[in-house]
Amino acid sequence: MAKRKPPRSSIFLRWLAVGAILLVALLYARPLRSYLSTKQQLAQRAADVRALKAEKRDLEHQLADASTPEALQREARRLGLVRPGERLFIVKGISKWVRTTIHKGG
């Protein structure tokens, strides 16, 4: 028995169906890429927002700590400021004294 060829109309319909599927795939490609890109950008922005919120929280804590009288006094001392009535003494040569003390003692 010889194989029968399918009629031309069914071959044409199959190719037409394949072409329609390819056309639909091509039409969906660009919006799908755009959606995935936007989704990735959104995730990145959300991560940036979380990082900035954490940084803001840390800065607010630092600001609250820096506003205490003790912190202001520490910073003033670091800058070399003194209270009215206090005397400022500047001691020089401490590093040399420490070196000689360590060598004599050790």
WOCOR-V867969 format. One record per run of one state. SS is the DSSP state (alpha for helix, beta for strand, coil for the rest). FROM is the first residue (numbers start at 1). LEN is the number of residues. Records with the same first field share a line. If there is no record, write none. Layout:
SS = FROM-LEN / FROM-LEN
//
This chain:
coil = 1-7 / 67-2 / 79-15 / 106-1
alpha = 8-59 / 69-10 / 94-12
//
